[in-house]
Amino acid sequence: MSDSVNPSESQRTKKHEVFEDSFDCKEIITEKFVRQKLNYIHKSPVSGKWKLVEHYLDYKYSSAGFYDSGEKANCKL
């Protein structure tokens, strides 16, 4: 589907958008898939460019401790 672009984009001689924004939604139906997503969420603060803490359980804003040992987070946002 082609849409008109906003005025700031039209100054760059762009007349139409070809692709729409999308969200890749997947239904979670297995425990393995849930674990995979939780591991990704919990380990992001300690991997790649972030390196916010040494171990993912040490990140105080994470729910990893709850899933790992049942302990509630001890932080206030």
C-alpha positions as CSV (number, residue, x, y, z in Angstrom):
1,M,0.0,0.0,0.0
2,S,1.4,3.4,-0.9
3,D,0.8,6.4,1.3
4,S,1.8,10.1,0.9
5,V,4.8,11.1,3.0
6,N,5.0,13.9,5.5
7,P,6.1,17.4,4.4
8,S,9.7,17.1,5.7
9,E,10.2,13.9,3.7
10,S,8.8,15.5,0.5
11,Q,11.6,18.0,0.6
12,R,13.9,15.1,-0.2
13,T,11.8,14.4,-3.3
14,K,10.2,11.4,-1.7
15,K,6.6,11.2,-2.9
16,H,5.3,7.8,-1.6
17,E,6.0,5.2,1.1
18,V,6.2,1.7,-0.2
19,F,6.5,-0.2,3.1
20,E,4.3,0.0,6.2
21,D,5.6,-0.2,9.7
22,S,5.2,-3.7,11.0
23,F,5.3,-5.8,14.2
24,D,6.3,-9.4,14.0
25,C,3.8,-10.9,16.5
26,K,4.3,-14.6,17.4
27,E,2.0,-16.6,19.6
28,I,3.7,-18.2,22.6
29,I,2.5,-21.7,22.8
30,T,5.4,-23.7,24.3
31,E,7.5,-23.3,27.5
32,K,10.7,-23.5,25.4
33,F,9.6,-20.4,23.5
34,V,8.8,-18.6,26.8
35,R,12.2,-19.5,28.2
36,Q,13.9,-18.3,25.0
37,K,12.2,-14.9,25.2
38,L,12.8,-14.5,28.9
39,N,16.5,-15.3,28.5
40,Y,16.8,-12.7,25.7
41,I,15.1,-10.1,27.9
42,H,17.1,-10.9,31.0
43,K,20.5,-11.2,29.3
44,S,20.3,-8.1,27.2
45,P,21.6,-5.8,29.9
46,V,24.8,-7.8,30.2
47,S,25.5,-8.5,26.6
48,G,26.6,-6.7,23.5
49,K,27.2,-3.0,23.8
50,W,25.3,-2.6,27.1
51,K,27.4,-4.5,29.7
52,L,25.4,-2.8,32.5
53,V,26.3,-5.5,35.1
54,E,28.6,-8.6,35.1
55,H,25.8,-11.1,35.7
56,Y,22.2,-10.8,34.5
57,L,20.9,-11.6,38.0
58,D,22.7,-8.4,39.3
59,Y,20.7,-6.0,37.2
60,K,18.3,-4.5,39.7
61,Y,15.5,-3.6,37.2
62,S,15.3,-7.1,35.9
63,S,12.7,-9.8,36.7
64,A,15.4,-12.5,36.3
65,G,15.7,-13.1,40.0
66,F,12.0,-13.9,40.2
67,Y,12.2,-16.4,37.4
68,D,15.5,-17.9,38.6
69,S,14.7,-18.2,42.4
70,G,11.3,-16.7,43.1
71,E,12.7,-13.6,44.8
72,K,10.8,-10.3,44.3
73,A,12.7,-7.3,42.9
74,N,14.0,-4.9,45.5
75,C,13.8,-1.7,43.5
76,K,11.5,1.3,43.0
77,L,11.2,3.0,39.6
